Amino acid sequence: MTSLVECVPNFSEGRDQQVIAQLAEAVRGVPRVRLLHVTSDYDHHRSVLTFVGESEAVLEAAFRAIQAAAQLIDLKRHHGQHPRMGAADVVPFVPLGSTSLDACVELARRLGARVGAELGLPVYLYEAAAQRPERRLLAEVRRGGYERLRETIHLPERAPDYGPAVVGPAGAVIIGARLPLIAYNVFLKTDDVSIARRIARDIRESGGGLRAVRALGLLVSGQAQVSMNLTDYQVTPLHEVMQAVSTLASQHGVEIDRSELIGLLPQQAALDALAAYLKLPALRPEQLLYDNYLLEG
């Protein structure tokens, strides 16, 4: 049986279209891999690629993309709104279909060992692939970013899982395995980033807010943004997150301007949000008519 896997690597480049194109081409060059989506953000200075395929092919595509990023991106000259620790900053494997999370853990560890040995980059494992409990959370692994890592990588508690304890222009790579995640940002009609930060503090799980929600308050293109990761949309659905942000924004006297997705949205998450908004609890996928729907016969 074919083992299907999704990979959603985040790269510390969101401005140079030639570099972004080369990262995408590194993925496209691997047979049996399909590049589904590329999202780039100038202010975050970050690009997210989404590709799927057979597990071994996806593993190879991830390696080639990391290799390209290490050659093309210099973190000593990189400045953006989003936290980062490496040129290929975060590389998660996500199970699809009948593929297990354990299978993705194995892929993550194999990739980490190869990146450390062949590319000479320090590698940290996170989420389900973590080998240390304190490294499960991405925010803990990446705390302080590239600059802090350069100062502390020699310490025992910062020793990489694979590769040398040396930080070069490409930084380190954080590799892991996780369930589907929704990267979702909400823009407020204000440039007061302190409001976005307070909302983020109130809604994120670590602050006693919504379960399976991680959030930051950022200033993006002169506009306050609540930047979020929904790590389990079945625990806290997308529409509940939007409602919570909207309520808190109103309490601070501001309105929501718009929202954006980074990467792809699981079909069920979109269906759940639509059903909740329209008060259609029995809405099913087969009731949706797509623009490209073709009738045969």
Backbone torsions as a table, in degrees:
resi	resn	phi	psi	omega
1	MET	NA	133.3	-179.6
2	THR	-69.0	133.2	178.5
3	SER	-97.5	110.5	-177.7
4	LEU	-96.7	138.0	-176.4
5	VAL	-138.9	146.1	171.5
6	GLU	-106.2	144.3	173.5
7	CYS	-128.9	136.4	-175.1
8	VAL	-130.8	68.4	-177.8
9	PRO	-72.3	143.1	177.4
10	ASN	-109.2	125.8	-177.5
11	PHE	-115.3	145.8	-177.7
12	SER	-85.8	60.8	175.2
13	GLU	-157.0	116.9	179.4
14	GLY	-130.8	11.2	-173.3
15	ARG	-123.0	-40.2	-177.3
16	ASP	-84.2	104.5	-175.4
17	GLN	-66.2	-28.0	177.8
18	GLN	-67.8	-41.3	177.5
19	VAL	-65.5	-44.8	179.7
20	ILE	-60.0	-41.3	179.1
21	ALA	-64.0	-37.1	179.0
22	GLN	-69.1	-35.9	175.3
23	LEU	-63.1	-44.5	179.3
24	ALA	-64.1	-39.3	-178.8
25	GLU	-67.4	-32.3	176.5
26	ALA	-60.4	-35.3	178.0
27	VAL	-75.9	-46.0	-177.6
28	ARG	-62.3	-24.9	-177.4
29	GLY	-74.0	-3.6	-178.6
30	VAL	-99.8	122.6	177.9
31	PRO	-61.2	151.0	176.6
32	ARG	67.0	21.2	173.4
33	VAL	-122.8	137.2	178.7
34	ARG	-119.6	119.6	175.7
35	LEU	-80.6	115.7	-174.6
36	LEU	-90.7	-33.6	-170.1
37	HIS	-163.2	146.7	173.0
38	VAL	-131.9	124.2	176.1
39	THR	-118.9	129.5	177.7
40	SER	-127.7	144.6	-179.9
41	ASP	-133.2	124.4	-176.4
42	TYR	-65.6	-47.8	-176.0
43	ASP	-70.9	-42.1	175.3
44	HIS	-68.4	-22.0	-176.4
45	HIS	53.8	58.6	-169.6
46	ARG	-155.3	143.1	174.8
47	SER	-127.6	144.0	179.6
48	VAL	-122.1	123.8	175.7
49	LEU	-104.5	141.5	176.7
50	THR	-123.8	119.5	177.1
51	PHE	-140.6	157.2	-175.8
52	VAL	-136.9	162.9	176.8
53	GLY	161.9	-169.3	175.2
54	GLU	-65.9	146.2	-170.6
55	SER	-54.5	-45.3	-177.3
56	GLU	-67.2	-37.7	178.4
57	ALA	-68.2	-40.9	178.0
58	VAL	-64.2	-38.7	176.4
59	LEU	-59.2	-45.0	179.7
60	GLU	-65.5	-42.2	179.4
61	ALA	-63.3	-40.2	178.3
62	ALA	-63.0	-42.7	179.5
63	PHE	-61.8	-45.9	-178.0
64	ARG	-64.8	-36.5	178.9
65	ALA	-68.0	-40.7	176.9
66	ILE	-63.4	-43.1	178.4
67	GLN	-59.4	-45.3	179.0
68	ALA	-63.3	-43.6	-179.7
69	ALA	-61.5	-40.8	-179.6
70	ALA	-63.7	-30.5	-179.8
71	GLN	-83.2	-26.8	-169.8
72	LEU	-104.1	-21.4	-171.2
73	ILE	-115.5	128.7	178.8
74	ASP	-112.6	108.8	-177.1
75	LEU	-70.0	-16.4	176.9
76	LYS	-66.1	-19.7	-179.9
77	ARG	-113.6	12.4	-175.2
78	HIS	-101.5	128.5	176.0
79	HIS	-141.1	123.1	179.0
80	GLY	-151.7	173.8	-178.1
81	GLN	-74.4	-26.4	-173.6
82	HIS	-87.9	138.8	174.7
83	PRO	-58.5	146.4	177.9
84	ARG	-157.9	153.6	179.4
85	MET	-129.8	-12.5	-178.1
86	GLY	-150.7	163.0	174.7
87	ALA	-61.4	-53.1	164.7
88	ALA	-93.3	96.9	-165.1
89	ASP	-78.4	-53.8	-177.4
90	VAL	-135.4	131.6	-177.9
91	VAL	-131.2	92.1	179.2
92	PRO	-95.9	143.8	170.6
93	PHE	-103.0	137.9	-175.8
94	VAL	-126.7	127.9	-179.3
95	PRO	-71.9	141.9	175.5
96	LEU	-123.5	149.3	176.8
97	GLY	59.5	-127.3	-177.7
98	SER	-87.6	-1.1	179.0
99	THR	-65.1	137.4	-178.3
100	SER	-90.6	158.7	174.7
101	LEU	-63.8	-34.9	177.7
102	ASP	-60.8	-36.4	177.8
103	ALA	-64.4	-36.6	177.6
104	CYS	-71.0	-33.5	174.7
105	VAL	-60.4	-44.1	178.6
106	GLU	-62.0	-42.2	177.9
107	LEU	-61.4	-44.3	-178.5
108	ALA	-60.8	-43.0	-178.6
109	ARG	-71.4	-35.9	175.7
110	ARG	-65.6	-43.4	178.1
111	LEU	-63.2	-42.9	179.6
112	GLY	-59.0	-44.3	179.8
113	ALA	-63.2	-40.5	-178.6
114	ARG	-69.7	-42.6	178.5
115	VAL	-61.7	-42.7	179.1
116	GLY	-64.0	-43.1	-175.6
117	ALA	-77.4	-44.7	-172.6
118	GLU	-90.7	-30.9	-178.4
119	LEU	-103.2	-11.5	178.6
120	GLY	66.0	31.3	179.4
121	LEU	-105.7	142.8	173.1
122	PRO	-68.8	138.3	-177.3
123	VAL	-125.9	134.6	175.8
124	TYR	-119.2	135.0	178.2
125	LEU	-96.5	141.2	-178.2
126	TYR	-138.4	176.0	-177.8
127	GLU	51.7	-135.9	-173.5
128	ALA	-63.8	-22.3	-179.0
129	ALA	-86.2	-7.4	-175.9
130	ALA	-57.8	139.4	176.8
131	GLN	-100.9	-6.6	175.0
132	ARG	-127.8	133.4	-176.7
133	PRO	-60.3	-31.8	-178.9
134	GLU	-73.9	-5.6	179.9
135	ARG	-106.7	10.3	179.2
136	ARG	-66.1	-42.0	-177.1
137	LEU	-83.2	128.6	-179.9
138	LEU	-58.1	-41.9	-177.7
139	ALA	-60.1	-34.5	179.3
140	GLU	-72.0	-40.0	179.0
141	VAL	-64.8	-39.9	-172.4
142	ARG	-93.0	3.1	-175.2
143	ARG	-57.1	128.1	-179.2
144	GLY	89.5	-14.7	174.8
145	GLY	66.4	-163.6	-176.7
146	TYR	-59.8	-43.5	-175.5
147	GLU	-63.9	-43.0	179.5
148	ARG	-67.9	-36.9	179.4
149	LEU	-61.9	-38.6	179.2
150	ARG	-59.8	-30.1	-177.7
151	GLU	-86.8	-22.4	-168.9
152	THR	-120.7	-3.9	-172.6
153	ILE	-63.4	-19.9	178.7
154	HIS	-75.8	-13.7	-179.1
155	LEU	-76.0	145.6	-178.4
156	PRO	-55.9	-39.0	-177.4
157	GLU	-72.2	-12.3	179.2
158	ARG	-108.6	7.0	179.5
159	ALA	-59.6	133.3	-179.8
160	PRO	-68.8	157.5	176.5
161	ASP	-72.3	-32.8	176.6
162	TYR	-141.0	157.1	175.5
163	GLY	82.1	175.9	-175.6
164	PRO	-77.3	154.2	175.2
165	ALA	-85.6	58.0	-177.9
166	VAL	-135.1	133.1	-178.2
167	VAL	-110.9	113.9	176.0
168	GLY	-103.6	-165.7	-178.2
169	PRO	-60.3	-24.8	-179.2
170	ALA	-88.3	-4.8	178.2
171	GLY	66.1	-144.2	-178.1
172	ALA	-118.4	163.8	177.9
173	VAL	-115.8	131.1	177.7
174	ILE	-105.1	116.1	-173.5
175	ILE	-119.9	138.9	-177.7
176	GLY	-158.0	-173.6	176.7
177	ALA	-136.3	135.6	-178.1
178	ARG	-154.5	169.2	173.4
179	LEU	-80.9	170.1	-179.1
180	PRO	-54.4	139.6	-177.4
181	LEU	-127.7	145.1	175.6
182	ILE	-109.8	118.7	174.8
183	ALA	-93.7	115.3	-167.1
184	TYR	-138.4	125.0	-178.3
185	ASN	-119.1	139.9	178.5
186	VAL	-120.1	124.9	178.6
187	PHE	-94.1	136.3	178.3
188	LEU	-101.5	153.9	177.8
189	LYS	-83.6	62.3	178.5
190	THR	-165.0	156.9	172.7
191	ASP	-103.2	9.4	179.8
192	ASP	-83.4	95.2	-175.7
193	VAL	-67.4	-20.5	179.1
194	SER	-63.7	-30.5	177.3
195	ILE	-68.0	-44.5	177.8
196	ALA	-60.9	-38.6	-179.9
197	ARG	-68.1	-37.5	178.0
198	ARG	-68.4	-40.7	177.6
199	ILE	-63.1	-44.7	179.4
200	ALA	-60.0	-42.3	179.0
201	ARG	-61.6	-38.5	-176.0
202	ASP	-77.0	-29.3	-175.3
203	ILE	-95.2	-21.0	-175.7
204	ARG	-73.9	148.0	-176.0
205	GLU	-59.4	-40.1	-177.1
206	SER	-64.7	-17.5	177.9
207	GLY	-101.7	11.9	179.7
208	GLY	88.7	15.0	-178.1
209	GLY	-92.5	-129.4	-175.1
210	LEU	-79.5	136.3	178.9
211	ARG	-64.3	143.5	176.1
212	ALA	62.6	27.4	177.1
213	VAL	-123.0	129.3	173.7
214	ARG	-117.6	140.2	-172.2
215	ALA	-149.5	148.1	174.1
216	LEU	-133.4	152.1	171.7
217	GLY	-104.6	124.3	-175.4
218	LEU	-131.7	161.5	172.2
219	LEU	-107.3	115.7	-175.3
220	VAL	-125.5	118.0	-178.5
221	SER	53.1	41.0	178.4
222	GLY	74.5	14.2	-177.1
223	GLN	-129.1	137.8	179.0
224	ALA	-69.0	135.8	-177.9
225	GLN	-133.5	135.4	170.1
226	VAL	-97.7	108.9	-176.0
227	SER	-99.0	124.6	-170.8
228	MET	-132.6	151.3	166.7
229	ASN	-119.8	124.8	174.9
230	LEU	-99.5	105.9	-172.9
231	THR	-82.1	-13.8	175.2
232	ASP	-155.0	93.8	-175.5
233	TYR	-69.0	-13.4	176.1
234	GLN	-79.5	-23.9	176.0
235	VAL	-80.4	-49.9	175.3
236	THR	-128.0	103.1	-176.7
237	PRO	-65.9	158.4	-177.2
238	LEU	-57.9	-42.8	-177.2
239	HIS	-67.0	-29.6	176.7
240	GLU	-70.6	-33.9	177.1
241	VAL	-66.2	-46.7	178.7
242	MET	-60.2	-42.3	179.7
243	GLN	-63.4	-40.3	179.5
244	ALA	-64.9	-44.3	178.9
245	VAL	-64.0	-42.0	179.9
246	SER	-62.1	-43.3	179.9
247	THR	-63.7	-46.0	-179.5
248	LEU	-66.8	-38.1	177.8
249	ALA	-61.8	-42.0	178.4
250	SER	-61.4	-38.0	178.1
251	GLN	-63.9	-25.7	177.7
252	HIS	-95.5	6.0	175.7
253	GLY	78.1	23.1	178.7
254	VAL	-126.9	161.5	178.9
255	GLU	-110.0	161.4	173.7
256	ILE	-83.5	134.0	178.2
257	ASP	-88.0	-54.5	-178.3
258	ARG	-167.3	173.5	174.9
259	SER	-132.7	167.2	178.8
260	GLU	-146.2	152.9	173.6
261	LEU	-103.2	143.0	170.8
262	ILE	-110.7	114.8	-174.3
263	GLY	86.5	-152.3	-173.7
264	LEU	-106.5	158.0	-178.9
265	LEU	-112.5	126.7	176.2
266	PRO	-57.2	138.6	-177.9
267	GLN	-54.6	-42.3	-176.4
268	GLN	-65.3	-34.4	178.8
269	ALA	-64.8	-41.6	178.1
270	ALA	-66.7	-40.7	179.7
271	LEU	-64.1	-41.5	179.0
272	ASP	-62.6	-42.1	-179.9
273	ALA	-65.9	-42.7	178.5
274	LEU	-63.4	-44.3	-179.4
275	ALA	-62.9	-39.8	-180.0
276	ALA	-67.1	-44.0	-177.8
277	TYR	-66.4	-40.9	-177.4
278	LEU	-87.8	-1.2	-177.0
279	LYS	58.6	46.8	180.0
280	LEU	-120.3	73.2	-175.1
281	PRO	-62.6	-20.3	-177.9
282	ALA	-97.3	10.9	-179.2
283	LEU	-60.5	132.8	-177.5
284	ARG	-123.2	154.1	-179.0
285	PRO	-55.4	-37.4	-177.1
286	GLU	-70.2	-6.5	177.0
287	GLN	-90.1	-1.9	179.9
288	LEU	-94.8	135.0	178.5
289	LEU	-107.4	116.1	-178.1
290	TYR	-89.0	151.8	-178.4
291	ASP	-59.4	-31.5	-176.8
292	ASN	-98.7	18.5	-178.8
293	TYR	-68.6	129.5	-178.4
294	LEU	-115.0	134.1	175.6
295	LEU	-96.3	130.7	179.8
296	GLU	-109.5	148.7	176.4
297	GLY	86.8	NA	NA
